[in-house]
Amino acid sequence: MFTGLSAFPLTPMNEQGIHEYEFTRLVERLVEARVDSIGVLGSTGNYAYLSGEERARVAKLCVEHAADVPVVVGIGALRTRDVLTHAENAQQAGASGVLLAPVSYQKLTDDEVFSLFETVCRSLSVPLCVYDNPGTTHFEFSDELHGRIAQLPQVHSIKIPPVQNDIAAAQARVARLRGLIPSDVTIGISGDPAAATGMLAGCDAWYSVIGGLYPETALALTRAAQAKDVKQACALSDALEPLWALYRDYGGSLRVAATIAELTGKVSQPCLPLPLQTLQGDARKRVAAVVEELSLSTGL
């Protein structure tokens, strides 16, 4: 479950609620492509903006439509009490695993984060992936803290932030972490532009935004990297550089992916919870041009 391609679909919605049909179609598309797992209610799924009831509903819908593909459900929240509720809802929905980021308003200490994971792991009957995402949580894990948390019995994967675009440097970073965690805990890379480098450097999984919209494209890159075909994996990633440039220029992947989904008719407009908005004006025209350039309208 925590190896290969984990594809993270959007949670399309407006202020009246979740667009359930659109969401389930995104999930079914991933099942048809045979991704290795489906990740819902991560950052791409806007988990922090949804009510507890909405999150429980998304988890249930995904599991119902995922057939035999494992589903990993995000359970992060400000309070441990609420994390435990989300964890229980995910398990009742039939999730194969959960994804937990140390969400905070007040800056958390290492001991507070360890306590969070320790408490949550005691309540789990499914595996947990540690979500290391300082860009949104503003908490930076040390490798030593990862090593402590990885000893907890339910921890089976660590989702790390993007690595340097240099295979030797990325290998060193992965090796440092690998030396501190149990051998059965996998390391997954996030940040789509770093996927090829991360997997070639030894990461076991790619937790992918673009995989949630274009699973075949992401699977091709994943399989090349798993086969250690450096030339092919890098070529496939380089071909997507116009898309990676949009990520860099527009504050990350979420707004870009949501804009592409609207432009290509995968979701209706608007698809993000306010105050979030998809790209408009010249930025939207630029995304449309990249969609055309990369033939994304036809799913390539």
Secondary structure, DSSP 4 states (H G I P E B T S, - for coil): --SEEEE-----EETTEE-HHHHHHHHHHHHHHT-SEEEESSTTTTGGGS-HHHHHHHHHHHHHHSTTS-EEEE---SSHHHHHHHHHHHHHHT-SEEEE----SSPPPHHHHHHHHHHHHHT-SS-EEEE--HHHH-----HHHHHHHTTSTTEEEEEEPPPPS-HHHHHHHHHHHHTTS-TT-EEEE-SGGGHHHHHHTT-SEEEESGGGT-HHHHHHHHHHHHTT-HHHHHHHHHHTHHHHHHHHHTTSSHHHHHHHHHHTTSS-S--S-TT-----HHHHHHHHHHHHHTTGGGT-
